[in-house]
């Protein structure tokens, strides 16, 4: 069975109605979790710690969805030298 990894991260947004971070150098990486329930618990705890700041948002990224198991290599463009 493939790993179903989830990344929990967040930070202060420019505008609460959009998902644009005010300062990407200050993004809070909460962690990578092996299943959705653990990621959700970490997301909820981080979100509750920042409840007094309306511009703070935390997200769960489904890292396993970024992989294509049928494809042997990444679709990323090669880096030019």
N, C-alpha and C positions, 0 to 999 in steps of 0.2 A: 504494500500500500504506500502511495506517495505521501510525503510530508505535506501537511496543510499549514504552512507557516503564515503567521500574521504579524505585521509590524504595527505598533502603537506609537504615535508621535503627535505632537501638537505645538502650538505657539500662539503668539498674539497676531491677530489679523488686522489688516489695514481697515477693513470695514466688515462688521459682523455678517453682512448679507452676502459676502463673497469669500472665497477660499484662498485669498492672497495673503501671504505672511508679511508682517511689517518688517521683520529682520530675519532672514534665513540663517544667519549665524547663531541665532538664539533659539532655534527649533529644539524642543525637548524630545529626545528619543527615549521613550519609556522602556521599550524592549521588543524583542521578537519572541513570539509565543507559538507553541506547537499545535494549538487548537483554538477555535473561536471563543470558547467559554473563558479560557484563561486570558485571552486578549481583551474580551469584553470586560472582565473583572478589572484588569489593569486600566483600561480606557475609562471606566466608570470612576475608579478611585482618583485618577489624574484629573478628570473633569470636575469632580466634586471638590478637589483641593483648590481649583481656580474659579469657583462659582461666583466670587465677588468681582471678577473682571469679565465684563460682557464681550470683550474682544478676544478672549482666549478660547481656543477650540482644540479638541483632540480628535484624532481620526484613527480608524483601523484600516490598514491596507492589507489586502489579501495577496501576499507575496506568491502563493502557489498559483495564482491566476496569471502571473507574469511569465510563467514557463509554459512552453508548448512541448509536451512529452513526445509528440510525434516527430518533432524537428530536432535534428542532431546538433545544430548550432544556432546561435542567436541571430535575429534579423537585424541587429545593430549594424550601422554603416561602418566600414573600416576607418580607422583613424589615419589621416594623412600625415606624412612625416615632413 
